[in-house]
């Protein structure tokens, strides 16, 4: 009689054990969000320094003056006409 009682207790323990309960009642994975289109980042641009005022600006906006094989970049027409600042 004792072995039946122990067998019943073992079955009850297995049925209610936390490990078994975790395995049986495993939460389902949340649904994955729909794929989002990646944000289009602008292409990387080379930054130049104005020879007159020293600010940085994109190469696409540069006004370039080449003198004796050396290029000098300016941010606007006024700085191009004034020329490089002596430092």
C-alpha positions in Angstrom: 0.0 0.0 0.0 2.9 2.3 0.8 4.4 1.9 -2.6 1.1 3.0 -4.3 1.0 6.1 -2.1 4.6 6.9 -3.0 3.9 6.3 -6.7 0.9 8.7 -6.5 2.9 11.3 -4.7 5.7 11.0 -7.3 3.2 11.4 -10.1 1.6 14.4 -8.4 5.0 16.0 -7.8 5.9 15.5 -11.5 2.6 16.9 -12.6 2.9 20.0 -10.4 6.7 20.5 -10.6 7.9 24.0 -11.7 10.2 22.6 -14.4 7.4 20.6 -16.0 5.0 23.5 -15.6 7.5 25.8 -17.3 7.9 23.4 -20.2 4.2 22.8 -20.6 3.2 26.5 -20.3 6.0 28.0 -22.3 4.8 31.4 -23.5 4.7 31.7 -27.2 7.1 34.1 -28.8 5.5 37.5 -29.6 4.7 38.0 -33.2 7.6 39.6 -35.1 6.9 43.1 -36.3 6.5 43.6 -40.0 9.7 44.5 -41.8 10.2 48.2 -41.9 11.8 49.9 -44.9 15.2 51.1 -43.9 15.6 54.8 -43.7 17.6 56.0 -46.6 20.6 57.8 -45.4 22.2 60.5 -47.6 25.5 59.5 -49.1 28.6 60.5 -47.1 30.2 63.7 -48.4 33.7 65.0 -48.1 33.9 68.1 -45.8 36.3 70.9 -46.7 37.5 74.0 -44.8 37.0 77.5 -46.1 40.5 79.1 -46.7 39.1 82.4 -45.5 36.9 81.8 -42.5 37.7 78.2 -41.5 34.2 76.8 -41.4 33.5 73.3 -42.7 31.1 72.7 -45.5 30.4 69.9 -48.0 32.5 69.5 -51.1 29.4 69.8 -53.3 29.0 73.5 -52.2 32.7 74.4 -52.5 34.1 77.2 -54.7 37.6 76.1 -55.6 40.5 78.3 -56.7 43.6 76.6 -58.0 46.9 78.6 -57.8 50.3 77.1 -58.5 49.0 73.6 -58.3 47.4 74.2 -54.9 43.6 74.2 -54.5 41.9 76.5 -52.0 38.3 76.0 -51.2 35.9 78.8 -50.2 32.3 78.7 -48.8 31.0 81.7 -50.7 31.8 84.2 -53.5 32.7 87.0 -51.1 35.4 84.8 -49.5 36.6 83.7 -52.9 37.0 87.3 -54.0 38.7 88.3 -50.7 41.1 85.4 -50.8 42.7 83.4 -48.0 43.0 85.0 -44.6 46.6 85.3 -43.4 47.1 83.4 -40.2 
